[in-house]
Amino acid sequence: MKKLRTVSVVLALMATMSAFATKGKKATKENNLSGQIYEMLKDNQFNADHKDLTAEVRFIVTEKGELLVLSVETKNDVLEGFVKSRLNYQKVELTNVAPGRVYELPVKITA
């Protein structure tokens, strides 16, 4: 009887451990909206004169999955033009994104 209890406890523990060991789909940087925007902005030609540039970007995502930049609040005109040219009308995946909703995203470019 004691062996039966021990075996049942071991089986229960093994079943519990295997349930927690299964890997689910994790949200990666490429899957979410900010990660997609990061990929669009990461290849840039800013030099050492333009280090630690920041901006606050307001945009919406259209029904077709395109970004529409509403405003870029920054003190640097070069950064404003860069962000608008890289993001405006670019396609994104609509995972967990509400079309028509206004999003705000801080952007920081470091050298």
C-alpha positions in Angstrom: 0.0 0.0 0.0 2.9 2.3 0.8 4.5 1.6 -2.6 1.2 2.4 -4.3 1.0 5.9 -2.7 4.7 6.6 -3.5 4.2 5.6 -7.1 1.0 7.7 -7.4 2.8 10.8 -5.9 5.7 10.4 -8.3 3.3 10.1 -11.2 1.4 13.2 -10.1 4.7 15.1 -9.8 5.9 14.0 -13.2 2.6 15.0 -14.8 2.7 18.4 -13.1 6.3 19.0 -14.2 5.7 18.0 -17.8 2.7 20.4 -17.9 4.9 23.3 -16.8 7.8 22.3 -19.1 5.8 22.7 -22.3 6.8 25.8 -24.2 4.2 28.3 -25.2 4.5 30.9 -27.9 6.4 33.8 -26.4 5.9 37.4 -27.5 9.1 38.4 -29.2 10.3 41.8 -30.2 9.4 41.1 -33.8 5.8 40.1 -33.0 4.7 43.3 -31.2 4.1 46.7 -32.7 7.0 48.5 -30.9 9.4 45.7 -32.0 8.3 46.2 -35.6 8.8 49.9 -35.4 12.3 49.3 -33.8 13.2 47.2 -36.8 12.2 50.0 -39.2 14.2 52.6 -37.3 17.3 50.7 -36.4 19.3 51.1 -39.6 20.1 54.8 -39.5 23.0 57.1 -40.5 23.1 59.4 -37.5 26.7 60.3 -36.5 28.3 61.2 -33.3 27.0 64.8 -33.6 23.5 63.4 -33.1 23.8 61.2 -30.1 20.9 60.6 -27.7 18.1 62.0 -29.8 14.6 61.6 -28.4 11.2 62.0 -29.9 7.6 61.3 -28.9 5.8 59.7 -31.9 2.0 59.7 -32.2 0.5 57.5 -34.9 -2.5 55.3 -35.8 -2.7 52.0 -37.6 -5.1 51.9 -40.5 -7.5 49.0 -41.3 -5.0 47.9 -44.0 -2.2 47.6 -41.4 -0.3 50.8 -42.4 1.2 53.2 -39.9 0.0 56.8 -40.3 2.3 59.2 -38.4 0.3 62.0 -36.8 3.1 64.0 -35.1 6.7 63.7 -34.0 7.6 65.9 -31.0 11.3 66.5 -31.0 13.7 69.4 -31.0 15.7 67.9 -33.9 14.3 68.5 -37.4 16.5 65.8 -38.9 15.1 63.2 -36.5 11.6 64.3 -37.2 12.0 63.9 -40.9 13.8 60.5 -40.4 11.0 59.1 -38.3 8.3 60.3 -40.6 10.0 59.0 -43.7 10.7 55.6 -42.2 7.3 55.0 -40.6 4.6 56.7 -42.6 2.5 54.2 -44.7 4.7 51.2 -43.7 2.9 47.9 -43.3 2.8 46.2 -39.9 1.3 43.0 -38.6 -2.0 43.6 -36.7 -1.4 41.3 -33.8 -3.1 42.9 -30.7 -3.4 46.2 -32.5 -6.7 48.2 -32.7 -7.0 50.0 -36.0 -7.9 53.7 -35.7 -6.6 54.0 -32.1 -3.9 56.7 -31.4 -0.7 55.2 -30.2 2.2 57.1 -28.6 5.7 55.7 -28.7 8.9 57.2 -27.3 11.9 56.9 -29.7 15.5 57.3 -28.6 18.4 57.2 -31.1 21.8 56.6 -29.5 25.2 56.6 -31.2 
